[in-house]
């Protein structure tokens, strides 16, 4: 718990480094993410570590079905976007569990961008114009799904998920705690309020945010800040001066 104990109670979802391997290897799209919504409106992942996800831009709302064959979803997305299937680009995490999914996407004729990590970033890229991504498919983290859903509540888009345990222990824990693995979770199931806030800051430069740039005396950061009530999305470039920050902070920025 954080805060003074006064004021509205909120749910928080945090991923201080979404894409730890990306950051360790200096690859694009590592971000820091936090989102918040009124208390009790965020889906509680509990023992659910993994979720199968299908994400697309607003044009695909109402035409996708995570239970349908991959080829059918690609056809529906292409029709909604006014494209041919072979024009579509699908974000997929480069994991062994996705070998069958990758084969189905390629057999249908669509193209794939494989990323080692970063399914919050992948979901954002799927709903944002100009990223070169049309859809995100495949299994990633359940908490990351909640984070992504918060942003999609603001930006608009289609998101569906189904719990997808990757071990017998995870499946047993889900069953013991009453989680339904055959339930399709919509964006509204994952975040049940429009009164949300979402913030992402680039760590390594990527498709929609610049990374941290050190200037010698400080750093420059690039962030996107979203407010659900108004639908406002702000892009903030912040310039930080370390010696001034250290006058008021216990953190040694040097």
C-alpha positions as CSV (number, residue, x, y, z in Angstrom):
1,X,0.0,0.0,0.0
2,X,1.1,3.6,-0.7
3,X,-0.2,7.0,0.1
4,X,-1.3,8.9,3.2
5,X,-4.5,7.0,3.9
6,X,-6.6,10.0,2.9
7,X,-8.3,10.6,-0.4
8,X,-9.7,8.1,-2.9
9,X,-8.7,4.5,-2.7
10,X,-7.1,3.3,-6.0
11,X,-5.8,0.1,-7.5
12,X,-2.3,0.3,-8.9
13,X,-0.5,-1.8,-11.5
14,X,3.2,-1.3,-11.8
15,X,6.0,-2.7,-14.0
16,X,9.2,-0.7,-13.3
17,X,11.0,-2.3,-16.2
18,X,8.7,-3.9,-18.8
19,X,11.2,-5.7,-21.0
20,X,14.1,-6.5,-18.6
21,X,15.9,-8.5,-21.2
22,X,15.4,-5.8,-23.8
23,X,17.1,-3.3,-21.4
24,X,19.9,-5.7,-20.5
25,X,20.7,-6.2,-24.2
26,X,20.2,-2.5,-25.1
27,X,17.2,-3.3,-27.4
28,X,14.3,-1.1,-28.2
29,X,10.9,-0.7,-26.4
30,X,11.9,-1.2,-22.7
31,X,9.6,1.0,-20.8
32,X,8.6,1.8,-17.2
33,X,4.8,1.6,-16.7
34,X,2.2,2.5,-14.0
35,X,-1.5,2.6,-14.1
36,X,-4.3,3.3,-11.6
37,X,-8.0,3.0,-11.4
38,X,-10.6,3.2,-8.6
39,X,-10.3,0.6,-5.9
40,X,-11.8,-2.8,-7.0
41,X,-12.1,-2.0,-10.7
42,X,-8.8,-3.7,-11.8
43,X,-8.8,-7.4,-12.5
44,X,-6.9,-9.3,-9.8
45,X,-4.5,-11.7,-11.5
46,X,-4.0,-13.7,-8.3
47,X,-2.1,-16.9,-9.3
48,X,-2.6,-16.2,-13.0
49,X,0.8,-15.5,-14.5
50,X,0.0,-16.0,-18.2
51,X,-2.8,-14.8,-20.5
52,X,-3.4,-15.4,-24.2
53,X,-4.2,-12.0,-25.7
54,X,-5.6,-10.6,-28.9
55,X,-5.3,-6.8,-29.4
56,X,-6.2,-4.6,-32.4
57,X,-7.0,-1.0,-33.1
58,X,-10.4,0.6,-32.7
59,X,-11.4,-0.4,-36.3
60,X,-11.4,-4.0,-35.2
61,X,-13.8,-3.7,-32.3
62,X,-16.6,-6.2,-32.5
63,X,-15.0,-8.2,-35.3
64,X,-12.3,-10.2,-33.5
65,X,-12.8,-13.4,-31.4
66,X,-9.9,-14.9,-29.5
67,X,-11.6,-18.3,-29.7
68,X,-11.8,-18.2,-33.5
69,X,-9.0,-19.6,-35.8
70,X,-6.1,-17.3,-36.3
71,X,-6.7,-17.1,-40.1
72,X,-10.3,-16.0,-39.4
73,X,-9.2,-13.2,-37.1
74,X,-6.7,-12.1,-39.7
75,X,-9.3,-12.0,-42.4
76,X,-11.7,-10.0,-40.2
77,X,-9.0,-7.6,-39.1
78,X,-7.9,-7.0,-42.7
79,X,-11.5,-6.3,-43.8
80,X,-12.0,-3.8,-40.9
81,X,-8.7,-2.1,-41.7
82,X,-9.2,-2.0,-45.5
83,X,-6.1,-4.1,-46.1
84,X,-5.2,-7.4,-47.6
85,X,-4.2,-10.1,-45.1
86,X,-0.7,-10.1,-46.5
87,X,-0.4,-6.4,-45.6
88,X,-1.0,-7.1,-41.9
89,X,1.9,-7.1,-39.4
90,X,1.4,-9.1,-36.2
91,X,3.4,-8.5,-33.0
92,X,4.3,-11.9,-31.4
93,X,6.6,-12.6,-28.5
94,X,9.5,-14.8,-29.6
95,X,8.8,-17.8,-27.4
96,X,8.8,-21.5,-28.0
97,X,5.1,-21.7,-27.0
98,X,4.2,-19.6,-30.0
99,X,5.7,-21.9,-32.7
100,X,2.2,-23.1,-33.7
101,X,0.8,-19.5,-33.7
102,X,3.7,-18.2,-35.9
103,X,3.1,-21.1,-38.4
104,X,-0.6,-20.2,-38.6
105,X,0.0,-16.5,-39.1
106,X,2.5,-17.2,-41.9
107,X,0.2,-19.8,-43.5
108,X,-2.6,-17.2,-43.6
109,X,-0.2,-14.8,-45.4
110,X,0.3,-12.1,-42.8
111,X,3.7,-10.9,-41.6
112,X,5.2,-11.1,-38.2
113,X,7.4,-9.0,-35.9
114,X,9.0,-11.2,-33.3
115,X,10.0,-9.5,-30.0
116,X,11.8,-11.3,-27.2
117,X,9.8,-9.3,-24.5
118,X,7.5,-6.4,-24.0
119,X,3.8,-7.3,-24.4
120,X,2.6,-4.1,-22.8
121,X,4.5,-2.2,-25.5
122,X,3.2,-4.7,-28.1
123,X,-0.4,-4.0,-27.1
124,X,0.2,-0.3,-27.3
125,X,1.8,-0.6,-30.7
126,X,-1.2,-2.6,-31.9
127,X,-3.7,0.2,-31.1
128,X,-1.5,3.2,-31.9
129,X,-1.3,4.6,-35.5
130,X,2.1,4.8,-37.2
131,X,3.9,2.0,-35.3
132,X,3.8,-0.5,-38.2
133,X,1.9,-3.1,-36.1
134,X,-1.7,-4.1,-36.9
135,X,-2.4,-6.8,-34.3
136,X,-0.9,-8.4,-31.2
137,X,-1.4,-12.1,-30.7
138,X,-0.2,-14.7,-28.2
139,X,0.5,-15.4,-24.6
140,X,2.2,-13.0,-22.3
141,X,1.9,-11.9,-18.7
142,X,-1.5,-11.4,-17.0
143,X,-0.4,-8.4,-15.0
144,X,0.9,-6.9,-18.2
145,X,-2.6,-7.5,-19.7
146,X,-4.1,-5.4,-17.0
147,X,-1.6,-2.6,-17.6
148,X,-2.3,-2.7,-21.3
149,X,-6.1,-2.7,-20.8
150,X,-5.8,0.5,-18.8
151,X,-4.2,2.3,-21.7
152,X,-6.6,0.8,-24.2
153,X,-9.6,2.1,-22.2
154,X,-8.2,5.6,-22.9
155,X,-6.9,5.1,-26.5
156,X,-9.7,2.9,-27.8
157,X,-9.1,-0.5,-29.4
158,X,-10.1,-4.1,-29.1
159,X,-8.5,-6.4,-26.5
160,X,-9.5,-9.9,-25.5
161,X,-7.7,-12.3,-23.2
162,X,-8.0,-15.8,-21.8
163,X,-6.0,-17.2,-18.9
164,X,-3.4,-19.6,-20.3
165,X,-1.4,-21.4,-17.6
166,X,2.0,-22.6,-18.6
167,X,2.5,-25.2,-15.9
168,X,0.4,-27.8,-14.1
169,X,1.0,-25.9,-10.8
170,X,-0.4,-22.7,-12.3
171,X,-3.4,-24.5,-13.6
172,X,-4.1,-26.1,-10.3
173,X,-3.8,-22.8,-8.5
174,X,-6.3,-21.2,-10.9
175,X,-8.8,-24.0,-10.4
176,X,-8.4,-23.9,-6.6
177,X,-9.1,-20.2,-6.6
178,X,-12.1,-20.3,-8.8
179,X,-10.6,-18.8,-12.0
180,X,-12.3,-19.8,-15.3
181,X,-9.8,-20.6,-18.0
182,X,-12.5,-20.7,-20.7
183,X,-13.8,-17.2,-19.9
184,X,-13.0,-14.5,-22.5
185,X,-11.9,-11.4,-20.7
186,X,-12.6,-8.1,-22.4
187,X,-10.9,-4.8,-21.8
188,X,-13.8,-3.8,-19.5
189,X,-13.4,-7.0,-17.6
190,X,-9.7,-6.2,-17.0
191,X,-10.4,-2.6,-16.0
192,X,-14.0,-1.8,-15.2
193,X,-13.8,2.0,-14.9
194,X,-13.1,4.8,-17.4
195,X,-11.6,6.9,-14.5
196,X,-8.1,5.6,-15.1
197,X,-4.6,7.0,-15.5
198,X,-1.7,5.4,-17.4
199,X,1.9,6.5,-17.6
200,X,4.7,5.0,-19.6
201,X,8.3,6.3,-19.8
202,X,10.8,5.1,-22.4
203,X,13.9,3.5,-21.0
204,X,15.4,2.4,-24.3
205,X,14.3,4.2,-27.4
206,X,11.4,2.4,-29.2
207,X,8.5,2.6,-31.6
208,X,6.5,5.2,-29.7
209,X,8.8,6.7,-26.9
210,X,12.3,7.9,-26.9
211,X,14.7,6.3,-24.3
212,X,16.5,8.0,-21.5
213,X,19.3,10.2,-22.8
214,X,22.1,11.2,-20.4
215,X,23.4,14.8,-21.0
216,X,26.4,14.9,-18.6
217,X,24.6,17.1,-16.1
218,X,21.4,15.3,-16.1
219,X,19.0,13.3,-18.3
220,X,16.2,13.7,-20.7
221,X,13.1,11.4,-20.6
222,X,10.1,10.9,-22.8
223,X,6.8,9.9,-21.3
224,X,3.1,9.4,-22.4
225,X,0.5,10.3,-19.8
226,X,-3.2,9.3,-20.3
227,X,-6.3,10.3,-18.4
228,X,-9.4,8.2,-19.0
229,X,-12.1,10.7,-18.0
230,X,-11.1,13.2,-20.7
231,X,-9.4,10.8,-23.1
232,X,-6.4,13.2,-23.0
233,X,-3.0,11.8,-24.0
234,X,0.0,13.9,-23.3
235,X,3.6,13.4,-24.4
236,X,6.1,14.9,-22.0
237,X,9.7,15.5,-22.6
238,X,11.4,16.2,-19.3
239,X,14.9,17.6,-18.7
240,X,16.3,16.6,-15.3
241,X,19.3,18.3,-13.6
242,X,20.9,15.9,-11.2
243,X,22.6,18.3,-8.8
244,X,19.3,20.1,-8.2
245,X,17.5,16.9,-7.7
246,X,20.0,15.7,-5.2
247,X,19.2,18.7,-3.0
248,X,15.7,17.4,-2.3
249,X,16.1,13.7,-2.9
250,X,17.9,10.9,-1.0
251,X,18.8,9.3,-4.4
252,X,22.4,9.7,-5.5
253,X,22.0,10.4,-9.2
254,X,25.7,10.4,-9.7
